[in-house]
Amino acid sequence: MIPGPTPVHERVLRALAQPTVSHQFPAFVEAYTECLSRWRTIGQSTSAQPFVVSGSGTFAMEMALVNLVAPGERLLVVSHGFFGDRWEQIAAAFGIECDLLRADWGQAVPNEKLAARLGTREYSAVAVTHVDTSTGTEAPVASYAALLESRKEHFILDGVCATAGIDERFDDWHLDVLLTGAQKAFGAPPGVAIQLVSQRALETRRKKRGPVSAYNADWLRWLPIMNDPSKYFSTPPVNQVFALNEAMGMVLEEGLPARLARHRELAASMREGLAAAGLELFTDASCRADTLSVVLHREGVDDASFRAAMAERGVVVAGALGPIAGKAFRVGHMGNIGPAEIERTLEALRGALGGS
């Protein structure tokens, strides 16, 4: 029950366990093509360019920056925790100037503060983490999108801990990049970097960026393969693509509205159980994500001992990060999780706290 990698459904495992075939084998080319199309549907876009390549969510972040922001240009990061701050480190690796607009941990940056910061200097792009896995904060992305719609900055959204569990509207929000990974709300194995890229962003890459300080992360090297997966640039993760395509198919079978509603219901159920056990959430009620909960320990509870007691009862939860390390724990409720897993987690929690 950690916030990723999340449990993988047997259908996805069967897809993963297929014999490894050539990346030009017809059945794989068909699956890759279908996966790219499904991703555009899930991201709610009719025109964005999908990318599915080997890598992690962090690699997808790197791809976005290296293709959109030139060395010496400036990036504004709206950070709600550990993974928001990571943008600054990636920018530094490529000589990109970076300003951080940080929220207090467990809070969200108000739209007014973003508007005020945008008025202070020129930025090439604004990067936001939709849900920061360290704090459980869900950014008010629709509000940010309304602000950025009429501006020239490119809008990059990190959806790693949100995509397929929380609403993301690429076209409606006028996003330039939506990036994510396979291992959280998709419920697929890790190892795939996933992006939707706007035509505006591709135009920036083609006409304004020139050579980029990357090879494998260059959109233009991957673009011919994304448009025709029978072509070759670098060997794709064949089995992971089979698995991700199956996971995406399951998302669409469930239907996005139903899937998002299920995540809301599971989050509510988990939090009711936590409250009944006398536990409080770290994240402010105004910005809690439906994909995970960050839970404060009771006074006197040792974090490592508590999580070990949970593991002994068959449930693994994650420790907290940064300034709340040792003071809280994190529990995921996304992807293929259902009511049975919620109840089992709460039962183990009650036992670990001495309730049974």
GUGU-304242 format. One record per residue (C-alpha): residue number from 1; residue in three letters; y, x, z. Coordinates in nm, 2 decimals. Each point is the difference from the previous one (the first is absolute). Layout:
GUGU-304242
k;r;v;u;w
NUM;ALA;Y;X;Z
...
This chain:
GUGU-304242
k;r;v;u;w
1;MET;0.00;0.00;0.00
2;ILE;0.24;0.29;-0.08
3;PRO;0.29;-0.07;-0.24
4;GLY;-0.19;0.18;-0.28
5;PRO;-0.23;0.08;-0.14
6;THR;-0.11;-0.36;0.06
7;PRO;-0.36;-0.14;-0.03
8;VAL;-0.13;-0.01;-0.36
9;HIS;-0.18;-0.31;-0.11
10;GLU;-0.36;0.03;-0.13
11;ARG;0.11;-0.11;-0.35
12;VAL;0.25;0.29;-0.01
13;LEU;-0.26;0.24;0.13
14;ARG;-0.25;-0.11;-0.27
15;ALA;0.27;0.07;-0.26
16;LEU;0.07;0.34;0.15
17;ALA;-0.38;0.09;0.00
18;GLN;-0.05;-0.05;-0.37
19;PRO;-0.12;0.31;-0.18
20;THR;0.29;0.23;-0.09
21;VAL;0.07;-0.03;-0.37
22;SER;0.24;0.17;-0.24
23;HIS;0.36;-0.10;0.03
24;GLN;-0.03;-0.10;-0.37
25;PHE;-0.31;-0.21;0.05
26;PRO;0.08;-0.35;-0.14
27;ALA;-0.09;-0.18;0.33
28;PHE;0.24;0.23;0.19
29;VAL;0.28;-0.03;-0.26
30;GLU;-0.03;-0.38;0.03
31;ALA;0.01;0.01;0.38
32;TYR;0.29;0.24;0.01
33;THR;0.19;-0.23;-0.25
34;GLU;-0.08;-0.30;0.22
35;CYS;0.11;0.18;0.32
36;LEU;0.34;0.08;-0.15
37;SER;0.05;-0.35;-0.12
38;ARG;-0.11;-0.15;0.34
39;TRP;0.24;0.24;0.18
40;ARG;0.30;-0.13;-0.20
41;THR;-0.10;-0.36;0.09
42;ILE;-0.04;0.08;0.37
43;GLY;0.34;0.18;0.00
44;GLN;0.15;-0.31;-0.16
45;SER;0.14;0.15;-0.31
46;THR;-0.01;-0.08;-0.37
47;SER;0.15;0.32;-0.13
48;ALA;-0.06;0.29;0.24
49;GLN;-0.21;0.29;-0.10
50;PRO;-0.31;0.04;0.22
51;PHE;-0.13;0.34;0.11
52;VAL;-0.34;0.06;0.17
53;VAL;-0.08;0.37;0.05
54;SER;-0.18;0.23;0.24
55;GLY;0.19;0.06;0.32
56;SER;0.13;-0.15;0.32
57;GLY;0.29;-0.22;0.09
58;THR;0.19;0.32;0.07
59;PHE;-0.07;0.13;-0.35
60;ALA;0.13;-0.33;-0.13
61;MET;0.32;0.06;0.20
62;GLU;0.03;0.35;-0.15
63;MET;-0.05;-0.14;-0.35
64;ALA;0.28;-0.25;0.05
65;LEU;0.25;0.26;0.12
66;VAL;-0.08;0.28;-0.25
67;ASN;0.04;-0.24;-0.30
68;LEU;0.31;-0.19;0.11
69;VAL;0.22;0.24;0.21
70;ALA;0.10;0.34;-0.13
71;PRO;0.05;0.31;0.22
72;GLY;0.35;-0.01;0.14
73;GLU;0.02;-0.38;-0.03
74;ARG;-0.01;-0.20;0.32
75;LEU;-0.25;-0.25;0.14
76;LEU;0.07;-0.25;0.27
77;VAL;-0.30;-0.09;0.22
78;VAL;-0.01;-0.31;0.22
79;SER;-0.24;0.12;0.27
80;HIS;-0.19;-0.22;0.25
81;GLY;-0.22;0.27;0.13
82;PHE;-0.23;0.30;-0.06
83;PHE;-0.08;-0.08;-0.36
84;GLY;0.36;-0.08;-0.09
85;ASP;0.10;0.34;0.12
86;ARG;-0.26;0.16;-0.23
87;TRP;0.22;-0.08;-0.30
88;GLU;0.24;0.27;0.13
89;GLN;-0.27;0.26;0.00
90;ILE;-0.12;-0.08;-0.35
91;ALA;0.36;0.00;-0.12
92;ALA;0.06;0.35;0.15
93;ALA;-0.31;0.13;-0.18
94;PHE;0.17;-0.08;-0.33
95;GLY;0.36;0.10;0.08
96;ILE;0.11;-0.36;0.03
97;GLU;0.28;-0.07;0.24
98;CYS;-0.09;-0.27;0.25
99;ASP;0.18;-0.22;0.25
100;LEU;-0.20;-0.20;0.26
101;LEU;0.12;-0.34;0.12
102;ARG;-0.23;-0.03;0.31
103;ALA;-0.08;-0.30;0.21
104;ASP;-0.09;0.03;0.36
105;TRP;-0.38;-0.01;0.01
106;GLY;-0.12;-0.35;0.01
107;GLN;0.32;-0.14;-0.16
108;ALA;0.12;-0.05;-0.36
109;VAL;0.31;0.13;-0.17
110;PRO;0.23;-0.30;-0.05
111;ASN;0.12;-0.07;-0.35
112;GLU;0.36;0.06;0.11
113;LYS;-0.08;0.36;0.10
114;LEU;-0.16;0.07;-0.34
115;ALA;0.31;-0.15;-0.18
116;ALA;0.23;0.22;0.21
117;ARG;-0.20;0.32;-0.07
118;LEU;-0.01;-0.07;-0.37
119;GLY;0.38;-0.01;0.00
120;THR;0.03;0.35;0.14
121;ARG;-0.13;0.21;-0.30
122;GLU;-0.20;-0.01;-0.32
123;TYR;-0.38;-0.03;0.00
124;SER;-0.25;0.02;-0.28
125;ALA;-0.26;-0.21;0.18
126;VAL;-0.07;-0.19;0.32
127;ALA;-0.35;0.02;0.15
128;VAL;-0.13;-0.25;0.25
129;THR;-0.34;-0.03;0.17
130;HIS;-0.10;-0.36;0.00
131;VAL;-0.21;0.03;0.31
132;ASP;0.01;0.32;0.20
133;THR;-0.35;0.05;0.14
134;SER;0.13;0.20;0.30
135;THR;0.22;-0.28;0.14
136;GLY;-0.13;-0.32;-0.15
137;THR;0.35;-0.08;-0.13
138;GLU;0.03;-0.21;-0.32
139;ALA;0.32;0.08;-0.18
140;PRO;0.22;-0.29;-0.12
141;VAL;-0.07;0.09;-0.36
142;ALA;0.12;-0.32;-0.16
143;SER;0.33;0.04;0.17
144;TYR;0.03;0.37;-0.11
145;ALA;-0.10;-0.11;-0.35
146;ALA;0.29;-0.25;-0.02
147;LEU;0.24;0.27;0.10
148;LEU;-0.13;0.26;-0.25
149;GLU;-0.05;-0.24;-0.29
150;SER;0.35;0.05;-0.14
151;ARG;0.02;0.38;0.08
152;LYS;-0.11;0.29;-0.21
153;GLU;-0.23;0.17;0.26
154;HIS;-0.37;-0.01;-0.08
155;PHE;-0.20;-0.20;0.26
156;ILE;-0.32;0.16;0.11
157;LEU;-0.23;-0.20;0.23
158;ASP;-0.29;0.16;0.19
159;GLY;-0.25;-0.29;0.03
160;VAL;-0.29;0.20;0.14
161;CYS;-0.05;-0.21;0.32
162;ALA;0.12;-0.32;-0.16
163;THR;-0.13;-0.05;-0.36
164;ALA;-0.26;-0.28;-0.03
165;GLY;0.08;-0.11;0.36
166;ILE;0.37;-0.07;0.00
167;ASP;0.20;-0.16;-0.29
168;GLU;0.14;0.26;-0.25
169;ARG;0.19;-0.13;-0.30
170;PHE;0.07;0.28;-0.24
171;ASP;0.20;-0.19;-0.26
172;ASP;0.18;-0.24;0.24
173;TRP;0.11;0.29;0.22
174;HIS;0.10;0.22;-0.30
175;LEU;-0.21;0.29;0.12
176;ASP;-0.02;0.32;-0.19
177;VAL;-0.31;0.13;0.17
178;LEU;-0.26;-0.17;0.21
179;LEU;-0.25;0.25;0.13
180;THR;-0.31;-0.05;0.21
181;GLY;-0.35;0.12;0.08
182;ALA;-0.34;-0.15;-0.02
183;GLN;-0.12;0.03;0.36
184;LYS;0.20;-0.26;0.20
185;ALA;0.05;-0.36;-0.10
186;PHE;-0.19;0.04;-0.32
187;GLY;-0.30;0.09;0.20
188;ALA;-0.12;0.27;-0.24
189;PRO;-0.09;0.37;0.07
190;PRO;0.28;0.25;0.01
191;GLY;0.07;0.24;-0.28
192;VAL;0.22;-0.19;-0.24
193;ALA;0.37;0.01;-0.05
194;ILE;0.14;-0.32;-0.13
195;GLN;0.34;-0.08;-0.15
196;LEU;0.20;-0.26;-0.20
197;VAL;0.30;0.15;-0.18
198;SER;0.28;-0.19;-0.16
199;GLN;0.11;0.05;-0.36
200;ARG;0.34;0.11;0.14
201;ALA;-0.17;0.28;0.20
202;LEU;-0.21;0.11;-0.29
203;GLU;0.32;0.02;-0.21
204;THR;0.16;0.22;0.27
205;ARG;-0.30;0.23;-0.01
206;ARG;0.00;0.02;-0.38
207;LYS;0.37;0.04;-0.07
208;LYS;0.17;0.14;0.32
209;ARG;-0.25;0.21;0.19
210;GLY;-0.12;0.25;-0.26
211;PRO;-0.27;0.24;0.13
212;VAL;-0.13;-0.09;0.35
213;SER;-0.13;0.24;0.27
214;ALA;-0.35;-0.14;-0.03
215;TYR;-0.30;-0.02;-0.23
216;ASN;-0.25;-0.25;0.13
217;ALA;0.27;-0.21;0.15
218;ASP;0.20;-0.04;-0.33
219;TRP;0.00;-0.37;-0.11
220;LEU;0.03;0.11;-0.36
221;ARG;-0.33;0.19;0.00
222;TRP;-0.18;-0.30;0.14
223;LEU;0.18;-0.27;-0.20
224;PRO;-0.22;0.02;-0.31
225;ILE;-0.31;-0.04;0.21
226;MET;0.14;-0.30;0.19
227;ASN;0.07;-0.17;-0.33
228;ASP;-0.34;0.10;-0.14
229;PRO;-0.26;0.10;0.26
230;SER;-0.23;0.13;-0.27
231;LYS;0.23;0.30;-0.04
232;TYR;-0.01;0.32;0.22
233;PHE;0.25;0.20;0.20
234;SER;-0.19;0.07;0.33
235;THR;-0.33;-0.14;0.11
236;PRO;0.07;-0.33;0.20
237;PRO;-0.19;-0.08;0.32
238;VAL;-0.27;-0.20;-0.19
239;ASN;-0.19;-0.15;0.30
240;GLN;0.32;-0.07;0.20
241;VAL;0.14;-0.19;-0.30
242;PHE;-0.31;-0.21;-0.02
243;ALA;0.04;-0.08;0.37
244;LEU;0.37;-0.07;-0.02
245;ASN;-0.05;-0.23;-0.30
246;GLU;-0.25;-0.20;0.20
247;ALA;0.23;-0.01;0.30
248;MET;0.29;-0.12;-0.22
249;GLY;-0.23;-0.26;-0.15
250;MET;-0.08;-0.13;0.35
251;VAL;0.38;-0.02;0.08
252;LEU;0.05;-0.22;-0.31
253;GLU;-0.31;-0.21;0.07
254;GLU;0.14;-0.08;0.34
255;GLY;0.35;-0.06;-0.15
256;LEU;0.31;0.18;0.12
257;PRO;0.15;-0.30;0.19
258;ALA;-0.33;-0.06;0.19
259;ARG;-0.04;0.37;0.07
260;LEU;0.35;0.04;0.14
261;ALA;-0.05;-0.31;0.21
262;ARG;-0.33;0.14;0.13
263;HIS;0.17;0.32;0.11
264;ARG;0.27;-0.20;0.18
265;GLU;-0.27;-0.21;0.18
266;LEU;-0.20;0.31;0.10
267;ALA;0.31;0.17;0.14
268;ALA;0.09;-0.30;0.20
269;SER;-0.36;-0.03;0.14
270;MET;-0.01;0.36;0.09
271;ARG;0.34;-0.01;0.18
272;GLU;-0.09;-0.32;0.19
273;GLY;-0.31;0.18;0.13
274;LEU;0.20;0.31;0.09
275;ALA;0.25;-0.21;0.19
276;ALA;-0.28;-0.18;0.18
277;ALA;-0.13;0.34;0.11
278;GLY;0.34;0.08;0.15
279;LEU;0.10;0.25;-0.28
280;GLU;0.34;0.03;-0.17
281;LEU;0.08;0.10;-0.35
282;PHE;0.23;0.30;-0.06
283;THR;0.16;-0.13;-0.32
284;ASP;0.29;-0.24;0.04
285;ALA;-0.09;-0.36;-0.08
286;SER;0.25;-0.02;-0.28
287;CYS;-0.18;0.26;-0.22
288;ARG;-0.37;0.00;0.08
289;ALA;-0.23;0.05;-0.29
290;ASP;-0.31;-0.22;-0.07
291;THR;-0.22;0.30;-0.08
292;LEU;-0.01;0.18;0.34
293;SER;0.11;-0.02;0.36
294;VAL;0.14;0.28;0.21
295;VAL;-0.09;-0.08;0.36
296;LEU;0.14;0.15;0.32
297;HIS;-0.24;0.11;0.27
298;ARG;0.00;-0.15;0.34
299;GLU;0.15;0.22;0.27
300;GLY;-0.24;0.27;0.11
301;VAL;-0.24;-0.04;-0.30
302;ASP;-0.11;0.33;-0.16
303;ASP;0.02;-0.03;-0.38
304;ALA;-0.30;0.23;-0.08
305;SER;-0.22;-0.16;0.27
306;PHE;0.09;-0.35;-0.12
307;ARG;-0.07;0.08;-0.37
308;ALA;-0.33;0.17;0.10
309;ALA;-0.10;-0.31;0.20
310;MET;0.08;-0.22;-0.31
311;ALA;-0.21;0.23;-0.22
312;GLU;-0.29;-0.03;0.25
313;ARG;0.02;-0.37;-0.06
314;GLY;-0.02;0.04;-0.38
315;VAL;0.37;-0.03;-0.09
316;VAL;0.23;0.29;-0.10
317;VAL;0.37;-0.03;0.03
318;ALA;0.26;0.26;-0.08
319;GLY;0.23;0.20;0.23
320;ALA;0.38;-0.03;-0.03
321;LEU;0.22;0.27;-0.16
322;GLY;0.33;0.17;0.07
323;PRO;0.20;-0.10;0.31
324;ILE;-0.26;-0.27;0.10
325;ALA;-0.31;0.22;-0.03
326;GLY;-0.21;-0.07;0.31
327;LYS;0.21;-0.30;0.09
328;ALA;-0.14;-0.24;-0.25
329;PHE;-0.29;-0.06;-0.24
330;ARG;-0.01;-0.14;-0.35
331;VAL;-0.24;-0.27;-0.13
332;GLY;-0.03;-0.10;-0.37
333;HIS;-0.07;-0.36;-0.11
334;MET;0.01;0.02;-0.38
335;GLY;-0.21;0.02;-0.31
336;ASN;-0.35;-0.13;0.06
337;ILE;0.05;-0.08;0.37
338;GLY;-0.08;-0.35;0.10
339;PRO;0.00;-0.22;0.32
340;ALA;-0.33;0.15;0.12
341;GLU;0.14;0.35;0.00
342;ILE;0.31;-0.12;0.19
343;GLU;-0.22;-0.16;0.27
344;ARG;-0.23;0.30;0.02
345;THR;0.30;0.23;0.05
346;LEU;0.15;-0.22;0.27
347;GLU;-0.33;-0.02;0.18
348;ALA;-0.03;0.38;-0.01
349;LEU;0.36;0.03;0.12
350;ARG;-0.07;-0.23;0.30
351;GLY;-0.30;0.21;0.09
352;ALA;0.18;0.33;-0.04
353;LEU;0.28;-0.13;0.23
354;GLY;-0.26;-0.10;0.26
355;GLY;0.00;-0.37;-0.07
356;SER;-0.38;-0.01;-0.07
